[in-house]
Amino acid sequence: MKLREWREKMGLSQRELAERLGLTHGAVYQLEKGLIHPKAETAQHIVAETNKEVSYEDLYGPKAAA
């Protein structure tokens, strides 16, 4: 599941998600658009926060699962 899909499913705004993840609103926007990839520590936090509904593959692309 993509980060934006999960956020919308949970009824969170980008700002609310940013607060939960300790990121800026701009960073969440860029992550959702695929403009940036999170650092490993941030990716781990996202995967944990979403109860693994958002995977490393969702954050980095198909090669991340290899």
N, C-alpha and C positions, 0 to 999 in steps of 0.2 A: 504494500500500500504506500502510496506517495505521501510525503509529509503534509501537503496541503489537504489531501483527502482525509487523512487522520484528524487534522486540526478541525476541519469542517464537521466531521462526524462527531467530534467531541464538543462542538459548539463554541470553540475558542476563536478569538480574534488573533491576528498576527501578534499584536501587542501582548495579549495574555499568554500566548505560547512563548514569546520571547522572555517574558518574566519567569515562567516556569523553567526555562532552559538556561537562564542567565545570559541571554544574548540580547542584542539590540533588535528593534523592529526591522531595521534595514537588513540585518543579517538573516532574519527569518525570511524576509521577502526574497533575498538573493538565493537562499537555499531552495525555496519553493520553485523558483524560476530556473534552477540549475545553473545559475551564474557563478556560484562558488560551491566548493565542496567543504564539508566541515573537517576540522582537525580530528584526529583519532579520538581524543578525549571527549570532544563534543559529540561525535558520532555515537560513542558508547552511551553517553547520557541520553541522546535522542532515542536510541534503541530501547534503553531501559525505561525511559519515561513513557514510551508508547507500548510497553509490554510486548515488545518485539513485533508489533503490527507494522512498524516501519523498519525495514531491514537495512543492513549495510549495502546490499545490492541496490535498494531503492535510493540510497544516498549517493553511491559512487558509480553505479552502473553494473552491468552483468559481469564484468571481469572481477569485481570485488568478491564474488562468491567462490571464485576458483582457488 
